[in-house]
Amino acid sequence: MEDIRAVANEILALGGGEVDPLKLQKLLYYVQVYSVILHDEPVFSAQIQAWKDGPVNRDIWDLYKRFSRGPITDSPGTLRPKHGRTLTVIALVMLTFGNLSGSDLSGLTHKERPWVEAFAQGQNTEITMNLIKSGYVQIGNKVHALPTTQETIPTEIQQLLDRLRPDRDNEETVLEIADQNYSLLTDLVLTHAESVDYRIMADLVRGIAAEWPLHPEAAERALLTSLDRPEAMIQREALRGLDEMWREGHHELAPLVAHQALAVPKPRWAVMNG
């Protein structure tokens, strides 16, 4: 584990005197997020809490709050990260978020599941590793936020589900919906995949894969999320879609996707019919 002060010093050094306390807090949070999602372990053990303005570590906040909304002008301390992987994660976060303001970053965290769910439990609730893992997905070497969880299925998504039936061919209906509102399909898969009948889910994944050029990034996220379902028919449709996206140059996953697709068991009817 790194000392969170060492991580803060590195961010300030890379920030070139343009990092204010609010921005520093959000960059620290995203360093933790990227480490948890990309490497399955946190960078530091220091607690990050859900404050009104987004994720905050209290000790670092107390250290620099005197600068208010202005840039932190203290020279970064000599304490720096010990591990090369930490420096790589920090550099990636700075490349991704370094040009955004503290307010911009605060707005992003307010749209993401970990802060939303922690803050709903009460201000200053810890944003745990489990919350972070449930709120983001890895796509290649990037980290993307999943939509916030909703206790009830939104009306428009429920209306979509009402049009589909497990005992019939939904392909035409799904493609029609994709043409009208592609985000409905991807939002359903990203937020309520576990509650959808596996046959309907397979139809949805097939439709998302077929129309992926409408929104490549949303398609990637939805197809990757679909791989969490245990049913081979769903995994197969998702992998086919990911493989096609990779072959078309719009996918960042390794070409192993193509080989993984071959490892998914064929359904009995496919084996019987050659």
N, C-alpha and C positions, 0 to 999 in steps of 0.2 A: 504494500500500500504506500501511496505517496502522502506527504503532508499537504493538506489543502492550501497552505500558505505558499508552498513551492509552486503549485499549479497556478495560483493567482499571480505570483511573480512572473511566471513565464508568459501568461496572457498579457500582463501589463507591458512586458518587454516587447512583445510582438505587436502590441496595439499602438505603439508609437506616440504615446501621450494623448490618445483620443478615446480612452476608455473611462467612462464614469462609473460610479458605484453600481448603478442599476444594470448597466451593460455587463460589468464584471460578473455580477451574480448569475445572469442568464448564460454567459459563456461557461462559467464553472459548471452550471447544471448540464449544459449540452456536452461538455467533456465527459461528465459522468454517464450521460445517456449513451453516447457513442461507444464508450468503453464497455458498458454493460451489454449493449446490443451486438457490437462487433466482436467482443472478446469474452463475453459472458462473465465479466468480473468488474467491480467498480475500480476507479482510480484511487479514490480516497475513502476513508471510513467516516469522515465528518458528515453529520446529518444535514440534509437539505429539507427545508420545510416549505409548505404552501402558504405564502403570504399573499396579501391582497394584490400586490404588483407582480406576483409570479413566484417561482422558486427562489429561495434565499438560504444561505448559510449565515447564521447569526454572528458567529465570530468574525468572519470576513466583513460582514456588514458593519459591525461595531468598529472595526479597524479603519474603515474608509468613509463612514457616513458623514464625516465633517466636510467632505467635498460636495455633498448634496447632489445637484444635477450637473455639476461641472466635472471636467476631466480630472482624473487622479494624477497629481503632479509629483507625488513622492517617487523617488528613484526606486525601481524594483529591487527588492532585497536580494542578497546573494544566495539565499536558499532556493534551489531549483530542483526540478524532478530528477529522480535517480535512474529512471528506466527509459530506454530508447523508444519503447512502444508508447509510453505516455506522451513523449514529445511528438510522435507521429499523430496521435489522436488530437492533441492540442492544435497542431498545425492544420489538420483536416477541419476541425471545428472553426478555426479562424478563417480558413479559406471559404467555408460555407456561410458563416454568420458574421464575419468580421466587419463587413461593410454596413451592417444594420445598426440602428440606434438601440439604446436600452429600451425605449418605448416600443419599437418594432418587435424586439425579441420578447418583451413582456406580452404583447398581443398574441404572438405565436403560441406561447406556453398556455395562454388562456383558452386556446382552441384545442389543446391536446389533452388526452385522457388522464395522464398522471396528475397534473395539477388540478384538473376539474374534479376528479374523484377524491383527491386528498383534501382540497379546500371545502368540498361538500361535507366532509366530516368535522370541519371546524378549522378556523384560521390557525396557522402554525402547526398543522398536522404534518408529520414526516412524509415525504415522498419516497417510498421504499423501492428497493430493487424490483420487487414483484410488480409494483405499479408501473415502473419503467418498462419492464418486460412485456406487460400487457398493453402498452400504449404505442409501441413502435415496432417496425418490421425492417429487416435488412434486405436491401436490394443491391446486389453487387457490393461495392464498398461504401454505399450510402445508406443513411438511416432515414426512414420516412415515418411520419406520425399517422396512426390509424384514427378514424373518426371516434369521437367520444361515445361511450356506451350510453344507451338510452334504456330506461326501465321498460318502456312500452314501445312496440313497433310503431313507427310513424304511420299516419293514415295512408300516405301515398304508397309506402312499401307494403302495407297490409292489403291494399287494393290490388297491388301487383300479385301478391301471393294468392289472393282470391281467384285470380284468373288462371292459375295453374293447378293441375291435378296430378297426383302420383301415377294414376292408372291410365294416362293418355300421353300422346306425343305432343310435347309443348314447344317443339322447335320453332314453328311458325310464329307462335305468340311471343316467344322470347326475342326472336329477331325483330319483330314489329316493335316491341318495347325498347329494344336497344336502339333502333333507328329514331324513336321519338325522344327517349330520355335515357341515354346510356348510363349515366351516373346512378340511376335507380338500381340497376343490376349490380353494379360494383358496391354501392353502399349497403345493399342487402347482404351480400357475401361478406363484406368487411365487418358488419355490426351484428348480424344474426345468423351466421353460417351454422352454428351448432344446433339451432332450433328448426332448421329446414329439413324436410324429408329428403333422404339421400337421392331419390330418383329426380325430384325437382331440382335439387342442388346440382346434379350432373347436367341437367338441361341448362341451368343458369350458367354454369362454368363453360359449357360448350358454346353458348351464345356470346359470352364475354370474350372467349378466345377467337371466335369467328369474326367479331367486329372490333378487335383490339385497336386498329388504326384510329378509331374515333377518339380514344383517350389512352395512349400507351402507358402512361404512368399509373393511372387507376387500374388498368388491366393487369399490369405486373403485380400490383399490391393484392388485388383480388385473387389472382391465380396462385400466388404464393401462399396466401391465407388458406386457400382451398386445400392445399397439400396437408394441412393439419387434420383434415377429415380422414378417418381410417379406411373408408370404402375405396376399393381399387378402381372402380369405374369413375369416381370423382378425381382421384389422383391422376388417372390416365388422361382424362380430358384436360386437366390443368397443365400437365407436363407437355402434352401435345401443343397447347397454346404457347407455353413458354419457349418450347423448342422452335416453333415457327417464328416467334418474335426475335429470338436470337439469330436465326438464319437470315432474317430480313435486316439485321443490323440495328434493331431497336431494343435489344435486351442486354443487360450488363452481367448476367450470370455466366458462369463458366460453361463451356460446351458440354460439361458433364450432364447437363439437363437431358441431352439426347440419349445418353447412355442410361440414365436413370429411368427414362421412359420405357426402355426395353425390360427393365427389371420389375415393372409393375405387372402383377399376375393378370393374364387374360381372363375375361369372363368365360364361363363354361360354354356358352353358345358360340363364342368365337373359336374356341378350340375344336368344337364339334364340326364347325363349318370350315375349318382350315384357315 
